[in-house]
Structures are given as structure tokens and as C-alpha cells.
Amino acid sequence: MLKTDHQSSLAYARALDEKDQLAEFRSAYHIPAHGGNPAIYLCGNSLGLQPKATAGALEEELRQWQEKAVEGWFEGDRPWLSYHKYLQAPLSGVVGAETEEVIVMNTLTVNLHLLMVSFYRPTSRRYKIIMEAGAFPSDQYALASQVRFHGYDPQEAIVEVQPRAGEIHLRTEDILQTIDQNGAETALVLFGGVNYYTGQYFDLPAITEAAHRAGAYAGFDLAHAAGNVPMQLHDWKVDFAVWCSYKYLNSGPGGPSGAFIHARHGNDPDLPRFAGWWGQKEEERFLMQKTFHPIPGAAGWQISTVPIMSMAPHRISLELFDRAGMDRLHAKSELLTDYLSWQLDRLNRQEHRFQILTPSELSARGSQLSIYLEKEGKNLFDHLSRHGVICDWREDNLFHSGGGVIRVAPTAMYNTFEEIYQFTNLLEQYYTPKS
């Protein structure tokens, strides 16, 4: 845990920025403006900023369409027929996978449903799904509907792991114990990688190992983890994972989803799946044969034609991630959040004003800190917004006290230490009595 002996001065924040090895990447993104100055954008956990090269990538594909029309599938610098392949290598580095284990297709919840076709196959003996309580609602809807589709009652088939009384975070030992206790009846363990509300990063390898020990599959929704925290999905032997690309991966609103399928499954053509022609072996795709022979690897789960205009922005973003590297990005993220949490602790030492819901252990969090305020939370959020801070407000669904949470995500790709200083300075101004 870093918890460096930071300083509260502007000069100190600027000195950290001068030593930042990733400082050059900020200039690769469009920063929203506020009152003629750059806004303090701390909402990359909801929608990442637009890379400046995105417009050129879209224009390139529009020209390809304009000049080559249908021949664009086969001609040009990047023929559309192979477009998904340009994203696989850099994406594999983001999630710690082999190139053939990842694919970009569809959107997140669509992919979750599609992969549950393969990895949630309940029987009269094994039918339960174990998940975290307080998961993002879309996951809850998807899992409940899958359970009902197979004829089971979600109240009986879905086991939610709750924090202990009086606690906010899930303890890893409680997750593993729940898996062990329900092991004989469990078909699937499906967790978020990082909880959207508290920002807790779960112990994915430990959960995966426990699921396999129980004879179940292990899958993860990495919407708040991909591009945020370093992972090694292949080495951890995760069965499958899905994520979106519009948060930390900066690929635009509604950007395409990614999926990971471990090689031991991806190369099994007999594993049940919903098939479509884009997953058919490329050498057979245009033979229009009746029998489906999937492409080896995750690409064999593709169903529909690749949406090129959505893939192009994602390709640009992944190229930036490939240059920056997840290890360097995470190292900066740790220092950013450490500096932010130190500043928040400093303000709380003056007078207790808020609670940090996100774990203090660096290994249990990513870029997001969730700040809980029992009183005046929305007023403080509005104060920040008026002064050019773009962050995120969530109503209280944890303590049910009428308060709320400001989610703040200092993102290593484009946020600075000076912005953290400015953000906490605005908090201090809000709490300073007016003379």
C-alpha cells in the first residue's frame, strides 16, 4: 500500500505531473471545456474521453465505403473482412489473454447472455449461480432471466454473497466459503471484476480456483475492470469474461463489447453456443454450407457481421493502450488514487465529512473512489459541477439514509495530479465557512 507522505500544495501536485511517464497521453484525448478552460473530467468509469485520432479513423472507413463500396470487405489497408483481427492482439494485453482468446463483438449484456448459453447449463443437481450482492442491475436482470429460461426460480437458484453486518465490502473468505458450501449444486460463479458502486476489486484468481474446485464454471463481468486494473485471465484459468469498451477503454458511447473465452473451451467445437455466419470458419464462410464449423478460439462465438464504424474507434483506443501498457497505467492509477485518498483523509481530519466506500488496499481497488455523503451530498455534487468538475452522482442504495455517493475516477491515461489538487481544493472551499 503506497500511502506516501504526500503534501497538500499545488507545487507538489505539479512536481508529480513533471515526473509522470505517461503525461504525453493526455494530449491524445479531447478534454471537455468549462468556461473556456479544460474541465476536470473524473468520469472515465462511466464514459471515457474521445481520442483525437478517432475522427480520422472513422473518416478513413467512410472513404473506404465511398471509394470501394462492397470491395472494402476485401481491399484497402485494413479490409473489413479481417477487421476484428486488428483488435485482438492489443486487447489481449489489456486482459492478460492469448490473442485467440479474445474477440470484440456485440454489446456487453448481449455477450453475457450468449456466453451463458455455453457456460450456464443447469441440471437437476447443479443449477445455482453464485454472484455478488449489489451487482450492476443489468447483470441481475440477465442472470434472473437465464435462470427462468431454464425453468428455475431465481430466489432459489441465485445465491448472492452479502457483506457481513456493519461492513461494506465482501470478504474473499466469505465468497470462497459460499462457493464451497453450495459447491455440489453450483453450475456457475459469476462476479463483477470491480463493483460499480463501491469500487471493490475482487480476487478473481481465488474465486476462479474455488469455482473449479466445486466443479463449476467461473465467469466475470469486467465492465469496470477492463482497462482499469491489470489482469491475467489466461493464467488464472478464468472460463469466460465479458466487458464494455466505452468506460476505461475510451471507445465511445455504446462502443462494442469484448469477450474472453479460455483456450480450453475456445478450441472445443462441440461446446454449445448460439451460432451465426461470422463465427463460421473463414475459408468456409462464403461457401454457404448448412453445417456450422466454428473458427477456433473466441472468434467462433461471433454471430453477425462486424460493425466497422464501431470497431474503428475501439481500434484507435486499443492502440493507445498498447503503447502505454497496462503495468504503467496501473502504477500511475495507484499513485493518483493514493494521492486523492490522502487529500480526502486530510479534509476528514479537519472535520469528518464523508466516508470512502472503496477499499483502502491497493490490491482491492482500481481507479475509482466512491465518496459517501450522508448529508448535502447532492449540493456538494452540484457545487463541483458548477466549477467544472465532471464526476458521477449515485443515490444511496447501501445505507438507505437519504445520502448518496460521488464516484470519482482519476484515469491514468489523461488525468493529472494537478486536477486531483483542484478537485480537493474545491471540496475544501465548499466546507470552508463563508465570512
Salt bridges, closest charged atoms under 4 A:
ASP20 OD2 - LYS332 NZ 2.71
GLU24 OE1 - ARG323 NH2 3.35
GLU60 OE2 - ARG78 NH2 2.75
GLU75 OE1 - LYS68 NZ 3.83
GLU98 OE2 - HIS234 NE2 3.31
GLU101 OE2 - HIS234 ND1 2.68
GLU101 OE2 - HIS262 ND1 3.92
GLU167 OE2 - ARG171 NH2 2.51
GLU173 OE2 - ARG171 NH1 3.82
ASP174 OD2 - ARG164 NE 2.77
ASP180 OD1 - ARG213 NH2 3.44
GLU185 OE1 - LYS128 NZ 2.79
ASP239 OD2 - HIS212 NE2 2.70
ASP239 OD1 - ARG264 NH2 2.60
ASP239 OD1 - HIS265 NE2 2.67
GLU282 OE1 - LYS85 NZ 3.21
GLU284 OE1 - HIS293 ND1 2.77
GLU319 OE2 - ARG315 NH1 2.93
GLU334 OE2 - HIS330 NE2 3.29
ASP338 OD2 - HIS6 NE2 2.83
ASP345 OD2 - LYS3 NZ 3.08
GLU351 OE1 - ARG353 NH2 3.92
ASP382 OD1 - LYS378 NZ 3.04
ASP392 OD2 - ARG394 NE 3.04
ASP392 OD2 - ARG407 NE 2.70
GLU418 OE1 - ARG14 NE 3.26
GLU419 OE2 - ARG26 NH1 3.31
GLU428 OE1 - ARG346 NH2 3.31
